[in-house]
Amino acid sequence: MADVVVVGLGAFGSAALWRLAARGLDAVGIERQGIGHAFGSSHGATRLFRVACMEHPGLTAIARKSLALWTELGEWTGETYVRQTGSLNVGAPESRPVKGVRAAAAAAGAVTTELTHDELHEQFPQYNLAPEDVAIWDPDAGICYAEPTVRAHVAAAVRLGATVYPHTMVTGIEVRPDGVRVRTPTTTITADQVVIATGAWLSKLVPGPALSPRRTPLFWFQPKDPASDAFRLRNFPSFIWEFADGRGLWGHGSDEDFGVKVGLDGAERDRDIDPDELDRYIHPRKDIAELSAAIADHFPDLDPEPVKLMPCMVTDSLDGQFLVGRYGDRVLIAGGDSGHGFKHCAGIGELLAQQTTKETPYTDVSFLDPHRFQR
Ligand SMILES: Cc1cc2nc3c(=O)[nH]c(=O)nc-3n(C[C@H](O)[C@H](O)[C@H](O)COP(=O)(O)OP(=O)(O)OC[C@H]3O[C@@H](n4cnc5c(N)ncnc54)[C@H](O)[C@@H]3O)c2cc1C
């Protein structure tokens, strides 16, 4: 009998498997697809890495834990998992990025810098700002590398003794007084505990938490002038920008060959999808027109036609926070990523490992308690 089975090896599950194996536990990981695949929520080259998180001040400790763990992993593998080039949170003084990041930084003791409209315009001429726009600079932020990190988590777990079954779908989980039975089409694995981290598919294995998977394509662009340095990562670091109408853009520049990543927030469509029926086609009018128009208005030196695109999903919870922790006897879950989970995944993997072994968690995570909606 294994100590723990982790079901789903995307961002959250791969990190949990690594942190469980790092404790010397007999850990088994089961993934329906290949490791680092492009059919869930953790694919594409990069994600924004932020430390002062407008979503909740409690997330700062988790982002910092991810950074520490990834630094340690990088010393082992020789790879880089985070590039800290700073990040801009842009909008009117009352906008969510500006107000939310200021409050989160103050609560979490994160150092940030305020930029006036004129300073922002002078330092970042790529932005076609509204007159009221100001910014908060988060110097510890940057980008993290998505698919390589998932693969590195799993490789580290295997080196530490974990067993991994890729291309294996879990079809049922049965909790008994003497252990958990995790069924696949070919075998049943028994374990003391199970961590279920199946992303957009969480509700299919765990009835209860109200989760809403949402189709969210990824897009990459190029500067109009291919010789321009204006959209290199060092000159165009990661950003979140909220407009007066509540929509917004997020993204970052690139020193590598994958292009300038930009996405649109606030487009109300494709919610409550069945992840098994995700529409993987990209539709020029539906998917691209609104984003291209926003880019033409706000970054006039970027070519508004994307050079690359991929479908992806986020899974929204009722309050925009993850669901992480014990969900029943022998069962822990990690899901409801709500579109901002990657930067926290190593820290969440560590929390899951701590909860599995009944260690004291390194930070208070009551705001992520999966039972919070039932109270
Ligand atoms: C467009 C976009 C932009 C984003 N931007 C950012 C960002 O800038 N910063 C940030 O921090 N986060 C960002 N995110 C969010 C981040 O990518 C997610 O929070 C994270 O990838 C969620 O990981 P997960 O492990 O929950 O899901 P997944 O990576 O999808 O993992 C779930 C895994 O479970 C497997 N699985 C499902 N069912 C079964 C089964 N029955 N048996 C076995 N395996 C199963 C799936 O195949 C999958 O591999 C973004 C997301 C998207 C889509």
The ligand as a MOL file (V3000), in Angstrom:
LIG
                    3D

  0  0  0     0  0            999 V3000
M  V30 BEGIN CTAB
M  V30 COUNTS 53 58 0 0 0
M  V30 BEGIN ATOM
M  V30 1 C -4.7240 31.6620 -20.2360 0
M  V30 2 C -4.2380 31.4220 -18.8410 0
M  V30 3 C -3.3810 32.3390 -18.2530 0
M  V30 4 C -2.9310 32.1460 -16.9520 0
M  V30 5 N -2.0670 33.0450 -16.4220 0
M  V30 6 C -1.5490 32.8160 -15.2020 0
M  V30 7 C -0.5500 33.6830 -14.7010 0
M  V30 8 O -0.1310 34.6190 -15.3770 0
M  V30 9 N -0.0370 33.4250 -13.4660 0
M  V30 10 C -0.4700 32.3600 -12.7220 0
M  V30 11 O 0.0320 32.1890 -11.6030 0
M  V30 12 N -1.4210 31.5130 -13.1820 0
M  V30 13 C -1.9620 31.7200 -14.4060 0
M  V30 14 N -2.8920 30.8750 -14.9090 0
M  V30 15 C -3.4380 29.8150 -14.0560 0
M  V30 16 C -2.5590 28.5910 -13.9700 0
M  V30 17 O -2.1150 28.2060 -15.2430 0
M  V30 18 C -3.3780 27.5130 -13.2810 0
M  V30 19 O -3.7050 27.9990 -11.9910 0
M  V30 20 C -2.6790 26.1890 -13.1120 0
M  V30 21 O -2.0830 25.8010 -14.3210 0
M  V30 22 C -3.7160 25.1580 -12.6310 0
M  V30 23 O -3.1160 23.9090 -12.5120 0
M  V30 24 P -3.9460 22.6280 -12.0710 0
M  V30 25 O -2.9560 21.6510 -11.5730 0
M  V30 26 O -5.0960 22.9920 -11.2030 0
M  V30 27 O -4.6430 22.1050 -13.4260 0
M  V30 28 P -4.0090 21.2340 -14.6180 0
M  V30 29 O -2.6560 21.7060 -14.9530 0
M  V30 30 O -5.0090 21.1930 -15.7150 0
M  V30 31 O -3.8240 19.8030 -13.9650 0
M  V30 32 C -4.8750 18.8910 -13.7980 0
M  V30 33 C -4.3690 17.5640 -14.3280 0
M  V30 34 O -5.2600 16.5280 -13.9630 0
M  V30 35 C -5.2920 15.6050 -15.0260 0
M  V30 36 N -6.5000 14.7920 -14.8870 0
M  V30 37 C -7.7850 15.2050 -14.9880 0
M  V30 38 N -8.6290 14.1870 -14.7460 0
M  V30 39 C -7.8650 13.1090 -14.4790 0
M  V30 40 C -8.1580 11.7380 -14.1760 0
M  V30 41 N -9.4210 11.3140 -14.0750 0
M  V30 42 N -7.1390 10.8900 -13.9650 0
M  V30 43 C -5.8290 11.3050 -14.0540 0
M  V30 44 N -5.5080 12.5950 -14.3540 0
M  V30 45 C -6.5170 13.4750 -14.5620 0
M  V30 46 C -5.2880 16.4900 -16.2520 0
M  V30 47 O -4.9100 15.7890 -17.4230 0
M  V30 48 C -4.2910 17.5540 -15.8380 0
M  V30 49 O -2.9610 17.2240 -16.2190 0
M  V30 50 C -3.3590 31.0200 -16.2170 0
M  V30 51 C -4.2150 30.0900 -16.8120 0
M  V30 52 C -4.6360 30.2810 -18.1280 0
M  V30 53 C -5.5080 29.2580 -18.7580 0
M  V30 END ATOM
M  V30 BEGIN BOND
M  V30 1 1 1 2
M  V30 2 1 2 3
M  V30 3 2 2 52
M  V30 4 2 3 4
M  V30 5 1 4 5
M  V30 6 1 4 50
M  V30 7 2 5 6
M  V30 8 1 6 7
M  V30 9 1 6 13
M  V30 10 2 7 8
M  V30 11 1 7 9
M  V30 12 1 9 10
M  V30 13 2 10 11
M  V30 14 1 10 12
M  V30 15 2 12 13
M  V30 16 1 13 14
M  V30 17 1 14 15
M  V30 18 1 14 50
M  V30 19 1 15 16
M  V30 20 1 16 17
M  V30 21 1 16 18
M  V30 22 1 18 19
M  V30 23 1 18 20
M  V30 24 1 20 21
M  V30 25 1 20 22
M  V30 26 1 22 23
M  V30 27 1 23 24
M  V30 28 2 24 25
M  V30 29 1 24 26
M  V30 30 1 24 27
M  V30 31 1 27 28
M  V30 32 2 28 29
M  V30 33 1 28 30
M  V30 34 1 28 31
M  V30 35 1 31 32
M  V30 36 1 32 33
M  V30 37 1 33 34
M  V30 38 1 33 48
M  V30 39 1 34 35
M  V30 40 1 35 36
M  V30 41 1 35 46
M  V30 42 1 36 37
M  V30 43 1 36 45
M  V30 44 2 37 38
M  V30 45 1 38 39
M  V30 46 1 39 40
M  V30 47 2 39 45
M  V30 48 1 40 41
M  V30 49 2 40 42
M  V30 50 1 42 43
M  V30 51 2 43 44
M  V30 52 1 44 45
M  V30 53 1 46 47
M  V30 54 1 46 48
M  V30 55 1 48 49
M  V30 56 2 50 51
M  V30 57 1 51 52
M  V30 58 1 52 53
M  V30 END BOND
M  V30 END CTAB
M  END
